[in-house]
Amino acid sequence: MVMSAFIVSEVTMSRAVAALATAEERANTYPTTGGNAFSDTAVALARAILAGDAAAAFGLADEIHESAQGSIDGLTMLGRKLYALNQRAIIARYGDRPDDDFQAIPEFTYDSAWAESADEGDWSFKEDECPKISALSCLLYQCSEGDVPNDPLYQRIQARLAVLNAEWKAGAAERAKTAATRAAERKAKERVKLLAENTHLVTKEAKPDWSSCRRAAENIRRELKRKFPGVKFSVTSDSFAGGNSIDVKWTDGPTERDVKAIAYRHSAGSFDGSTDSYNYAENVFGELFGQSKYVNCSREWTLEGVRKAYAKAHPGTQEVIDEGWYNRDYSNQDERSRIHWIRDAWNNCSL
């Protein structure tokens, strides 16, 4: 989007003049701290704002944004003020335009990297927020410091926000309905795709009398047998007052990571230790082919298997591995390192 010269209010103009003077002063005050390059950019930005050169101002503002992160506090604050000044000029030019124009201006996307402290807050967009409202709220916050109540630009932003907020709230029900419809359509498409790709698995329609957990256990068995022929797996399911679980056990064979990639598709969610609660997740695969509240995988080892894994991971290395390899003296650095080497080989090698 190409933008021509833009209009600035008298308040913005006067602040640009002040910022220009401050920038020039900073360049002389901090000659040995890398401040010159930064201040030169700030001077150029202030001049671009005064000249109404939007394209130049936008590019310089981004440059200041990046360089301000590693500068001394005074220059960082100068960069923020000049960046906000640029945003004020955008509002002055586009503040009265229809919503489509707001949507078309890429500069209205606020970068959450600017919210560096808790006092400033996190201005990153959330899914349930209107981007235009978030951007305008952010700009209002940026340019409010030091403004007098009768600042015309400040009042225009407030008025625009009031209109957008009213429209956003009025359309909440319709947005929720549209979102639900789209989610249902996505889910239906995913169901069709999953059923076509997994004709070898048991569905609820095929076994209506089976519980979801039992169906999941059976399908895990089928998938593991298909993926790892010749490896013996024990897949058991259990129900209890708080839900249900599936335990998958095997000896040697594939890594735990490879088995989890299959088994965890049947997980209904995860436990959050910080809140002591279980969080269910939408899982179309689990709804079709069964799911369990908890899915556990445990790979047992044999001495022969550990030796093979180590030889595979470290070919040509001579290492004597006995039955007690996993229970060495951890106070000894060499022994501890040796155990980790063997364990890493075992954990990452399929047999």
C-alpha contacts under 8 A as a table, 3 or more apart, distances in Angstrom:
res1	aa1	res2	aa2	distance
1	M	104	A	7.82
1	M	105	I	7.74
2	V	55	A	7.70
3	M	6	F	7.89
3	M	54	A	6.48
3	M	55	A	6.59
4	S	53	D	7.04
4	S	54	A	6.53
4	S	55	A	7.57
5	A	51	A	7.85
5	A	52	G	4.77
5	A	53	D	5.05
5	A	54	A	5.78
6	F	52	G	5.02
6	F	53	D	6.77
6	F	54	A	6.14
6	F	89	A	7.36
6	F	90	I	7.48
6	F	93	R	5.64
7	I	52	G	6.49
7	I	89	A	6.92
7	I	92	A	6.29
7	I	93	R	5.27
8	V	12	T	5.95
8	V	13	M	6.29
8	V	49	I	7.90
8	V	52	G	7.39
8	V	89	A	5.31
8	V	92	A	5.72
8	V	93	R	6.94
9	S	12	T	5.16
9	S	13	M	6.10
9	S	89	A	7.61
9	S	92	A	6.58
9	S	153	L	7.30
10	E	13	M	4.92
10	E	14	S	6.10
11	V	14	S	5.29
11	V	15	R	6.25
11	V	151	D	7.61
12	T	15	R	5.13
12	T	16	A	6.10
12	T	85	L	6.82
12	T	88	R	7.05
12	T	89	A	6.88
13	M	16	A	5.09
13	M	17	V	6.40
13	M	49	I	7.84
13	M	50	L	6.40
14	S	17	V	5.15
14	S	18	A	6.34
15	R	18	A	4.96
15	R	19	A	5.93
15	R	85	L	7.65
16	A	19	A	4.97
16	A	20	L	5.99
16	A	46	A	5.42
16	A	47	R	7.74
16	A	49	I	6.95
16	A	50	L	6.67
16	A	82	L	7.80
16	A	85	L	7.21
17	V	20	L	5.10
17	V	21	A	6.43
17	V	46	A	7.20
17	V	50	L	7.72
18	A	21	A	5.21
18	A	22	T	6.22
19	A	22	T	4.97
19	A	23	A	5.98
19	A	43	V	7.96
19	A	46	A	6.68
19	A	78	L	7.75
19	A	82	L	6.96
20	L	23	A	5.13
20	L	24	E	6.28
20	L	42	A	7.35
20	L	43	V	5.41
20	L	46	A	5.48
20	L	47	R	7.29
21	A	24	E	5.23
21	A	25	E	6.22
22	T	25	E	5.04
22	T	26	R	6.14
23	A	26	R	5.07
23	A	27	A	6.31
23	A	39	S	5.31
23	A	40	D	7.54
23	A	42	A	6.04
23	A	43	V	5.77
23	A	78	L	7.41
24	E	27	A	5.18
24	E	28	N	6.77
24	E	39	S	6.63
24	E	40	D	7.61
24	E	43	V	6.64
25	E	28	N	5.37
25	E	29	T	6.19
26	R	29	T	4.91
26	R	30	Y	6.09
26	R	35	G	7.17
26	R	36	N	7.83
26	R	39	S	6.49
26	R	75	L	7.41
27	A	30	Y	5.86
27	A	31	P	6.24
27	A	35	G	5.87
27	A	36	N	4.80
27	A	38	F	7.96
27	A	39	S	5.30
27	A	40	D	7.20
28	N	31	P	5.74
28	N	36	N	7.55
30	Y	33	T	5.65
30	Y	34	G	7.44
30	Y	35	G	5.52
30	Y	36	N	7.17
31	P	34	G	6.80
31	P	35	G	6.09
31	P	36	N	5.96
32	T	35	G	7.06
33	T	36	N	7.84
33	T	72	I	8.00
34	G	37	A	6.34
34	G	38	F	7.08
34	G	71	S	7.75
35	G	38	F	5.13
35	G	39	S	5.87
35	G	71	S	7.48
35	G	75	L	7.23
36	N	39	S	5.15
36	N	40	D	5.96
37	A	40	D	5.12
37	A	41	T	6.39
38	F	41	T	5.28
38	F	42	A	6.36
38	F	64	I	7.01
38	F	67	S	6.78
38	F	68	A	7.58
38	F	75	L	7.63
39	S	42	A	4.79
39	S	43	V	6.03
39	S	75	L	7.65
40	D	43	V	5.06
40	D	44	A	6.23
41	T	44	A	5.03
41	T	45	L	6.19
41	T	60	L	6.60
41	T	63	E	7.63
41	T	64	I	6.79
42	A	45	L	5.05
42	A	46	A	6.24
42	A	60	L	7.69
42	A	64	I	6.95
42	A	78	L	7.99
42	A	79	G	6.89
42	A	82	L	7.09
43	V	46	A	5.22
43	V	47	R	6.24
44	A	47	R	5.14
44	A	48	A	6.10
44	A	60	L	7.37
45	L	48	A	4.99
45	L	49	I	6.24
45	L	56	A	7.50
45	L	57	A	5.41
45	L	60	L	5.64
45	L	61	A	6.70
45	L	82	L	7.49
46	A	49	I	5.16
46	A	50	L	6.27
46	A	57	A	7.94
46	A	82	L	7.21
47	R	50	L	4.99
47	R	51	A	6.08
48	A	51	A	5.02
48	A	52	G	6.03
48	A	53	D	5.15
48	A	54	A	7.24
48	A	56	A	6.21
48	A	57	A	5.35
49	I	52	G	5.03
49	I	53	D	6.19
49	I	54	A	7.16
49	I	57	A	6.15
49	I	86	N	6.86
49	I	89	A	7.44
50	L	53	D	7.85
53	D	56	A	5.63
53	D	57	A	6.17
54	A	57	A	5.03
54	A	58	F	6.08
55	A	58	F	5.39
55	A	59	G	6.51
56	A	59	G	5.34
56	A	60	L	6.17
57	A	60	L	5.20
57	A	61	A	5.98
57	A	86	N	6.76
58	F	61	A	5.18
58	F	62	D	6.44
58	F	86	N	7.31
58	F	107	E	7.61
59	G	62	D	5.31
59	G	63	E	6.38
60	L	63	E	4.91
60	L	64	I	6.19
61	A	64	I	5.11
61	A	65	H	6.12
61	A	82	L	7.42
61	A	83	Y	5.39
61	A	86	N	7.06
62	D	65	H	4.90
62	D	66	E	6.47
62	D	83	Y	7.99
63	E	66	E	5.38
63	E	67	S	6.32
64	I	67	S	5.16
64	I	68	A	5.67
64	I	79	G	5.79
64	I	83	Y	7.46
65	H	68	A	5.49
65	H	69	Q	6.99
65	H	79	G	6.75
65	H	80	R	7.38
65	H	83	Y	7.27
66	E	69	Q	5.87
67	S	70	G	6.15
67	S	71	S	6.76
68	A	71	S	5.12
68	A	72	I	8.00
68	A	75	L	6.79
68	A	76	T	4.70
68	A	79	G	5.98
68	A	80	R	7.86
69	Q	76	T	6.74
70	G	76	T	7.92
71	S	75	L	6.11
71	S	76	T	5.74
72	I	75	L	5.59
72	I	76	T	6.10
73	D	76	T	5.01
73	D	77	M	6.19
74	G	77	M	5.31
74	G	78	L	6.27
75	L	78	L	4.87
75	L	79	G	6.11
76	T	79	G	5.06
76	T	80	R	6.33
77	M	80	R	5.05
77	M	81	K	6.20
78	L	81	K	5.18
78	L	82	L	6.18
79	G	82	L	5.20
79	G	83	Y	6.02
80	R	83	Y	5.01
80	R	84	A	6.10
81	K	84	A	5.08
81	K	85	L	6.03
82	L	85	L	4.76
82	L	86	N	6.26
83	Y	86	N	5.15
83	Y	87	Q	6.47
84	A	87	Q	4.98
84	A	88	R	6.17
84	A	139	L	7.24
84	A	142	Q	5.90
84	A	143	C	6.32
85	L	88	R	5.04
85	L	89	A	6.43
85	L	143	C	7.43
86	N	89	A	5.13
86	N	90	I	6.52
87	Q	90	I	5.01
87	Q	91	I	6.35
87	Q	107	E	7.97
87	Q	139	L	6.86
88	R	91	I	5.06
88	R	92	A	6.13
88	R	139	L	7.30
88	R	143	C	7.00
88	R	153	L	7.99
89	A	92	A	4.92
89	A	93	R	6.29
90	I	93	R	5.14
90	I	94	Y	5.97
90	I	95	G	7.55
91	I	94	Y	5.07
91	I	95	G	4.55
91	I	153	L	7.96
91	I	157	I	7.61
92	A	95	G	5.60
92	A	153	L	6.72
93	R	96	D	7.84
94	Y	97	R	5.36
94	Y	101	D	7.50
94	Y	102	F	7.37
95	G	156	R	7.18
95	G	157	I	6.94
95	G	160	R	7.42
96	D	160	R	7.71
97	R	100	D	7.97
97	R	101	D	6.10
97	R	102	F	7.25
98	P	101	D	5.72
98	P	102	F	7.01
99	D	102	F	5.09
99	D	103	Q	6.32
100	D	103	Q	5.10
100	D	104	A	6.29
101	D	104	A	5.03
101	D	105	I	6.55
102	F	105	I	5.55
102	F	108	F	7.38
102	F	132	K	6.77
103	Q	106	P	7.57
103	Q	108	F	7.97
103	Q	132	K	7.04
105	I	108	F	5.88
106	P	109	T	5.91
107	E	110	Y	7.46
108	F	132	K	7.50
108	F	135	A	5.72
108	F	136	L	7.87
109	T	131	P	7.67
109	T	135	A	6.38
110	Y	123	W	7.30
110	Y	124	S	7.05
110	Y	135	A	6.10
110	Y	138	C	7.51
111	D	114	W	6.09
111	D	123	W	7.77
111	D	124	S	6.85
112	S	115	A	5.43
112	S	122	D	6.43
112	S	123	W	5.57
112	S	124	S	4.79
113	A	116	E	6.45
115	A	118	A	7.66
115	A	120	E	5.67
115	A	121	G	5.96
115	A	122	D	5.49
115	A	123	W	6.61
116	E	120	E	7.07
116	E	121	G	7.95
117	S	120	E	5.47
117	S	121	G	6.62
118	A	121	G	5.06
118	A	122	D	7.58
123	W	134	S	7.49
123	W	138	C	6.82
125	F	129	E	6.66
125	F	131	P	6.61
125	F	134	S	6.72
126	K	129	E	5.40
129	E	133	I	7.50
129	E	134	S	6.92
130	C	133	I	5.31
130	C	134	S	6.21
130	C	168	W	7.34
131	P	134	S	5.01
131	P	135	A	6.02
132	K	135	A	5.13
132	K	136	L	6.14
133	I	136	L	5.21
133	I	137	S	5.96
133	I	161	L	6.46
133	I	164	L	6.50
133	I	165	N	7.01
134	S	137	S	5.14
134	S	138	C	6.11
135	A	138	C	5.10
135	A	139	L	6.25
136	L	139	L	5.02
136	L	140	L	6.03
136	L	157	I	7.05
136	L	161	L	6.80
137	S	140	L	5.05
137	S	141	Y	6.23
137	S	161	L	7.27
138	C	141	Y	5.09
138	C	142	Q	6.18
139	L	142	Q	4.89
139	L	143	C	6.16
140	L	143	C	5.44
140	L	144	S	5.85
140	L	154	Y	7.04
140	L	157	I	6.61
140	L	158	Q	7.50
141	Y	144	S	5.33
141	Y	145	E	7.53
142	Q	145	E	6.95
143	C	146	G	7.95
143	C	147	D	7.22
143	C	154	Y	7.65
144	S	147	D	5.33
144	S	154	Y	7.20
147	D	151	D	6.54
147	D	154	Y	7.64
148	V	151	D	5.59
149	P	154	Y	7.70
149	P	155	Q	7.81
150	N	154	Y	7.73
150	N	155	Q	7.14
151	D	154	Y	5.33
151	D	155	Q	6.33
152	P	155	Q	5.10
152	P	156	R	6.15
153	L	156	R	5.06
153	L	157	I	6.36
154	Y	157	I	5.31
154	Y	158	Q	6.36
155	Q	158	Q	5.06
155	Q	159	A	6.13
156	R	159	A	5.09
156	R	160	R	6.12
157	I	160	R	5.10
157	I	161	L	6.13
158	Q	161	L	5.09
158	Q	162	A	6.26
159	A	162	A	5.14
159	A	163	V	6.50
160	R	163	V	5.28
160	R	164	L	6.27
161	L	164	L	5.09
161	L	165	N	5.94
162	A	165	N	5.24
162	A	166	A	6.20
163	V	166	A	5.24
163	V	167	E	6.25
164	L	167	E	5.12
164	L	168	W	5.98
165	N	168	W	5.00
165	N	169	K	6.14
166	A	169	K	5.30
166	A	170	A	6.11
167	E	170	A	5.09
167	E	171	G	6.27
168	W	171	G	5.34
168	W	172	A	6.38
169	K	172	A	5.22
170	A	173	A	7.52
171	G	174	E	5.36
171	G	175	R	6.11
172	A	175	R	5.16
172	A	176	A	6.17
173	A	176	A	5.15
173	A	177	K	6.22
174	E	177	K	5.05
174	E	178	T	6.13
175	R	178	T	5.06
175	R	179	A	6.01
176	A	179	A	5.08
176	A	180	A	6.11
177	K	180	A	5.17
177	K	181	T	6.23
178	T	181	T	5.12
178	T	182	R	6.21
179	A	182	R	5.17
179	A	183	A	6.07
180	A	183	A	5.07
180	A	184	A	6.14
181	T	184	A	5.16
181	T	185	E	6.26
182	R	185	E	5.05
182	R	186	R	6.18
183	A	186	R	5.13
183	A	187	K	6.09
184	A	187	K	5.05
184	A	188	A	6.12
185	E	188	A	5.12
185	E	189	K	6.29
186	R	189	K	5.21
186	R	190	E	6.16
187	K	190	E	5.04
187	K	191	R	6.14
187	K	284	V	7.06
188	A	191	R	5.11
188	A	192	V	6.41
189	K	192	V	5.26
189	K	193	K	6.29
190	E	193	K	5.06
190	E	194	L	6.05
190	E	284	V	7.36
191	R	194	L	5.21
191	R	195	L	6.07
191	R	284	V	6.76
191	R	285	F	7.63
191	R	288	L	7.64
192	V	195	L	5.32
192	V	196	A	6.25
193	K	196	A	5.26
193	K	197	E	6.28
194	L	197	E	5.10
194	L	198	N	6.02
194	L	285	F	6.99
195	L	198	N	5.31
195	L	199	T	6.09
196	A	199	T	6.05
198	N	201	L	5.69
199	T	202	V	7.96
200	H	222	R	7.89
201	L	219	N	5.62
201	L	222	R	7.17
201	L	223	E	7.97
201	L	289	F	6.87
202	V	206	A	6.30
202	V	207	K	7.06
202	V	215	R	6.63
202	V	218	E	7.57
202	V	219	N	6.31
202	V	289	F	6.12
203	T	206	A	5.22
203	T	207	K	6.43
203	T	215	R	7.43
203	T	288	L	5.70
203	T	289	F	5.13
203	T	290	G	7.61
204	K	207	K	5.20
204	K	208	P	5.14
204	K	210	W	7.50
204	K	212	S	7.73
204	K	215	R	7.65
204	K	288	L	6.39
204	K	289	F	6.86
204	K	290	G	7.71
205	E	208	P	5.41
207	K	210	W	5.54
207	K	215	R	7.90
208	P	211	S	7.92
210	W	214	R	6.16
210	W	215	R	6.27
211	S	214	R	5.23
211	S	215	R	6.23
211	S	290	G	7.84
212	S	215	R	5.10
212	S	216	A	6.15
212	S	287	E	7.78
212	S	289	F	7.56
212	S	290	G	4.35
212	S	291	Q	5.61
212	S	292	S	7.11
213	C	216	A	5.04
213	C	217	A	6.26
213	C	237	S	6.86
213	C	244	N	6.97
213	C	245	S	7.42
213	C	246	I	7.52
213	C	290	G	5.75
213	C	291	Q	5.35
213	C	292	S	5.05
214	R	217	A	5.14
214	R	218	E	6.29
214	R	237	S	6.61
214	R	290	G	7.27
215	R	218	E	5.23
215	R	219	N	6.22
215	R	289	F	6.34
215	R	290	G	4.94
215	R	291	Q	7.56
216	A	219	N	5.15
216	A	220	I	6.09
216	A	266	H	6.12
216	A	286	G	7.55
216	A	289	F	5.94
216	A	290	G	4.03
216	A	291	Q	5.21
216	A	292	S	7.04
217	A	220	I	5.13
217	A	221	R	6.35
217	A	235	V	6.34
217	A	236	T	6.73
217	A	237	S	6.40
217	A	246	I	6.61
217	A	290	G	7.77
218	E	221	R	5.18
218	E	222	R	6.39
219	N	222	R	4.97
219	N	223	E	6.09
219	N	289	F	6.94
219	N	290	G	7.82
220	I	223	E	5.15
220	I	224	L	6.05
220	I	235	V	7.57
220	I	262	I	6.99
220	I	263	A	5.90
221	R	224	L	5.28
221	R	225	K	6.09
221	R	233	F	7.50
221	R	235	V	6.52
222	R	225	K	5.22
222	R	226	R	6.11
223	E	226	R	5.06
223	E	227	K	5.98
223	E	262	I	7.15
224	L	227	K	5.04
224	L	228	F	5.60
224	L	229	P	7.63
224	L	233	F	7.72
224	L	259	V	7.45
224	L	262	I	7.43
225	K	228	F	5.34
225	K	229	P	5.16
225	K	230	G	7.55
225	K	231	V	7.40
226	R	229	P	5.95
228	F	231	V	5.92
228	F	254	P	7.55
231	V	250	W	7.77
231	V	253	G	6.24
232	K	250	W	6.32
232	K	251	T	7.65
233	F	248	V	6.89
233	F	249	K	5.83
233	F	250	W	4.85
233	F	251	T	7.91
234	S	247	D	7.77
234	S	248	V	5.65
234	S	249	K	5.09
234	S	250	W	6.27
235	V	246	I	6.94
235	V	247	D	5.72
235	V	248	V	4.61
235	V	249	K	6.61
236	T	246	I	5.65
236	T	247	D	5.37
236	T	248	V	6.71
237	S	244	N	7.36
237	S	245	S	5.68
237	S	246	I	4.34
237	S	247	D	6.37
238	D	244	N	5.56
238	D	245	S	5.34
238	D	246	I	6.42
239	S	243	G	5.98
239	S	244	N	4.14
239	S	245	S	6.45
240	F	243	G	5.39
240	F	244	N	5.74
243	G	292	S	7.95
243	G	293	K	6.19
244	N	292	S	5.84
244	N	293	K	5.54
244	N	294	Y	6.50
245	S	292	S	5.59
245	S	293	K	5.84
245	S	294	Y	4.51
245	S	295	V	5.69
245	S	296	N	7.64
246	I	292	S	6.69
246	I	294	Y	6.31
246	I	295	V	4.81
246	I	296	N	6.18
247	D	295	V	6.06
247	D	296	N	4.83
247	D	297	C	6.02
247	D	298	S	7.78
248	V	295	V	7.77
248	V	296	N	6.07
248	V	297	C	4.73
248	V	298	S	6.23
249	K	297	C	5.99
249	K	298	S	4.90
249	K	299	R	5.81
249	K	300	E	7.32
250	W	253	G	7.36
250	W	298	S	6.81
250	W	299	R	5.24
250	W	300	E	6.01
251	T	299	R	5.64
251	T	300	E	4.48
251	T	301	W	5.55
251	T	302	T	7.24
252	D	255	T	7.89
252	D	299	R	6.67
252	D	300	E	6.18
252	D	301	W	5.26
252	D	302	T	6.72
252	D	305	G	5.79
252	D	350	S	7.70
252	D	351	L	6.33
253	G	350	S	5.73
253	G	351	L	4.64
254	P	258	D	6.38
254	P	259	V	6.91
254	P	349	C	7.38
254	P	350	S	4.32
254	P	351	L	5.96
255	T	258	D	5.37
255	T	259	V	6.59
255	T	299	R	7.47
255	T	347	N	6.14
255	T	348	N	6.21
255	T	349	C	6.27
255	T	350	S	5.25
256	E	259	V	5.24
256	E	260	K	6.03
256	E	297	C	6.85
256	E	298	S	7.02
256	E	299	R	6.20
256	E	347	N	7.17
257	R	260	K	5.18
257	R	261	A	6.31
258	D	261	A	5.29
258	D	262	I	7.09
259	V	262	I	5.41
259	V	263	A	6.20
259	V	297	C	7.43
260	K	263	A	4.91
260	K	264	Y	5.33
260	K	297	C	6.65
261	A	264	Y	5.86
261	A	265	R	6.92
262	I	265	R	5.87
262	I	266	H	7.99
263	A	266	H	5.89
263	A	267	S	7.56
263	A	295	V	6.98
263	A	297	C	7.93
264	Y	267	S	5.10
264	Y	295	V	6.45
265	R	285	F	7.01
265	R	286	G	6.75
265	R	291	Q	7.93
266	H	285	F	7.21
266	H	286	G	4.99
266	H	289	F	7.59
266	H	290	G	6.19
266	H	291	Q	4.29
266	H	292	S	6.24
266	H	295	V	7.57
267	S	270	S	7.73
267	S	286	G	6.99
267	S	291	Q	5.36
267	S	292	S	5.31
267	S	293	K	5.99
267	S	294	Y	6.33
267	S	295	V	6.09
268	A	280	Y	5.78
268	A	281	A	6.09
268	A	282	E	7.68
268	A	283	N	6.81
268	A	286	G	6.93
268	A	291	Q	5.55
268	A	292	S	5.48
268	A	293	K	5.06
268	A	294	Y	7.43
269	G	278	Y	7.17
269	G	279	N	5.55
269	G	280	Y	4.26
269	G	281	A	4.87
269	G	293	K	6.45
269	G	294	Y	7.91
270	S	278	Y	5.81
270	S	279	N	5.44
270	S	280	Y	6.63
270	S	281	A	7.89
270	S	293	K	7.56
270	S	294	Y	7.62
271	F	276	D	7.29
271	F	277	S	5.93
271	F	278	Y	4.30
271	F	279	N	6.04
272	D	275	T	5.73
272	D	276	D	5.68
272	D	277	S	5.42
272	D	278	Y	5.89
272	D	279	N	6.88
273	G	276	D	4.70
273	G	277	S	6.84
283	N	286	G	5.22
283	N	287	E	6.26
284	V	287	E	5.01
284	V	288	L	6.28
285	F	288	L	5.29
285	F	289	F	6.00
285	F	290	G	7.60
286	G	289	F	5.19
286	G	290	G	4.67
286	G	291	Q	4.67
287	E	290	G	5.60
287	E	291	Q	6.72
292	S	295	V	6.51
301	W	305	G	6.29
301	W	306	V	6.66
302	T	305	G	5.03
302	T	306	V	6.25
303	L	306	V	5.17
303	L	307	R	6.25
303	L	321	I	7.80
303	L	322	D	7.19
303	L	323	E	6.41
304	E	307	R	5.18
304	E	308	K	6.21
305	G	308	K	5.10
305	G	309	A	6.13
305	G	351	L	7.25
306	V	309	A	5.09
306	V	310	Y	6.15
306	V	342	I	7.53
306	V	345	A	7.92
306	V	346	W	5.81
307	R	310	Y	5.17
307	R	311	A	6.13
307	R	321	I	6.67
308	K	311	A	5.13
308	K	312	K	6.06
308	K	351	L	7.57
309	A	312	K	5.05
309	A	313	A	6.15
309	A	345	A	5.69
309	A	346	W	5.31
309	A	349	C	5.59
309	A	350	S	7.41
309	A	351	L	6.95
310	Y	313	A	5.09
310	Y	314	H	5.84
310	Y	315	P	7.88
310	Y	342	I	6.11
310	Y	345	A	5.20
310	Y	346	W	6.61
311	A	314	H	5.14
311	A	315	P	5.10
311	A	316	G	7.33
311	A	317	T	7.13
312	K	315	P	5.70
312	K	345	A	7.92
312	K	349	C	7.37
313	A	345	A	5.65
313	A	349	C	7.10
314	H	317	T	5.71
321	I	324	G	7.99
321	I	325	W	5.95
322	D	325	W	5.53
323	E	326	Y	7.88
324	G	327	N	5.41
324	G	328	R	6.89
325	W	328	R	6.12
325	W	339	I	6.69
326	Y	339	I	6.10
326	Y	343	R	7.91
328	R	335	E	6.34
328	R	336	R	7.29
328	R	339	I	7.38
329	D	332	N	5.72
329	D	335	E	6.22
329	D	336	R	7.02
330	Y	333	Q	6.90
330	Y	335	E	6.41
330	Y	336	R	5.06
331	S	335	E	7.98
331	S	336	R	7.36
332	N	335	E	5.32
332	N	336	R	6.11
333	Q	336	R	5.05
333	Q	337	S	6.13
334	D	337	S	5.21
334	D	338	R	6.16
335	E	338	R	5.00
335	E	339	I	6.24
336	R	339	I	5.23
336	R	340	H	6.39
337	S	340	H	5.14
337	S	341	W	6.24
338	R	341	W	5.16
338	R	342	I	6.36
339	I	342	I	5.25
339	I	343	R	6.01
340	H	343	R	5.00
340	H	344	D	5.89
341	W	344	D	5.26
341	W	345	A	6.26
342	I	345	A	5.17
342	I	346	W	6.26
343	R	346	W	5.04
343	R	347	N	6.06
344	D	347	N	5.10
344	D	348	N	6.10
345	A	348	N	5.44
345	A	349	C	5.99
346	W	349	C	5.61
